[in-house]
Amino acid sequence: MNAVPGSPPVEAAAVAIEPPLAMLCELTHRCPLRCSYCSNPVALEGASHELSTAEWQDLLSQAARLGVLQVHFSGGEPTARRDLPVLVRHAVEQGLYTNLITSGVLVDQAMADRLAEAGLEHAQIGFPDITEEGSTLITAFKGGLARKYAAAAALKQAGVALTMNAVITRHNVERLPQMFEVAQQIGARRIEVANVQYYGWGLLNRAALMPSPQQLAWMTGVVTEARARLKGQLAIDYVIPDYYAKRPKACLGGWGRQFLNVTPSGTILPCHAAETLKNLSFDSIRDRSLADIWLHGSAFAAYRGDAWMPKGCRSCEHKETDWGGCRCQALALAGKADAMDPTCEQSPLHASVRAMAEQEAAANINTMTYRTFTDTAR
């Protein structure tokens, strides 16, 4: 691989490599919504490049043999693939836990029943807001909210467990208490209060989405109260914007340690935003086996373990907890993938990153660049 300027050599042989816990399958970048926070890359892949049904099935079989336990079907909108029930069934036959990450706008009762019959165990439906006006503002898609409610009802009737993914921006924070009510109404057992993480289209629209510190403090209080009140009824996950954090989060359990991502065309990535790291070369499942890529791929070795870390990270007591934070975020905010994650309070850039977030929130910019995809469906 091409080394990151200033980074120490990585000795992959010194790093213990366990099987990945989970695999995210981005089946397609097609989606009827145009969400301004979408984590897909700004340059979307066309349908003509997508893996075929047989290629996805073979990949799922390889994942099971490698030791993957969970497979998450995502997109774009994964239900835009007509073969989704076939892929779910194949994953189940391989002994994989199956989860669907969906906008819900293409899921009717017939689709829900086919997925349940195929063995789908869980579905996560994204809600950018719980008002039609707010939902349309973020997705540029009218009528989407009603379709989401209908999809939740259909999946619940089909016997699929539900999580509500409440995507938080500064435009909908005030409706957080009602989001807990909606989660219970649709039969979800879990809600993710998920502030936008700024990658892909979300990074492009950061200034239009970032909540203020005051909104975040209020939000945290609401979550704390709801967790106590709804304990045993509704599990609540809470993810704050990294820009306001004091310590970085581990990148999906650590780069190349627990997770791998598959693009629609079969490129295997350590995380969904990894292709922003232009210094790395990423392998395709069309050229190498999944096990070979996981164990020996140069992109996975690049930031696995601690050999790559700058001095401050390598000597930190938290290095095997946060594994240095997010490499894609370091590149976006510090200009170097091997820099200390600027969301860490030990970073010399930490204060300026927080100040930038506060300034963007205060500017109250509402103009958004919506996700654009013009490729025709297969």
ABEGO torsion letter per residue (X at the ends): XBBBBGBBBBBAAABBBBBBABBBBBABABBABABAABABBABBBBAAABBBAAAAAAAAAAAAAAGBABBBBBOEBAAABAAAAAAAAAAAAAGBBBBBBBAGAABBAAAAAAAAAAGBABBBBBBABABAAAAAAAAGBBGAAAAAAAAAAAAAAAGBBBBBBBBBBAAAAAAAAAAAAAAAAAGBABBBBBBBBBBEAAAAAAAAABBBAAAAAAAAAAAAAAAAAABGABBBBBBBBAAABABBBBBGGEBGAABBBBBAAGBBBABAAAAABAABBBBBAAABBAAAAAAABAAAAAABEAAABBAAAAABAAAAAAGGEBAAAAAAAAGBAABBBAABAABAAAAAAAAAAAAAAAAGBABBBBBBBABBBX
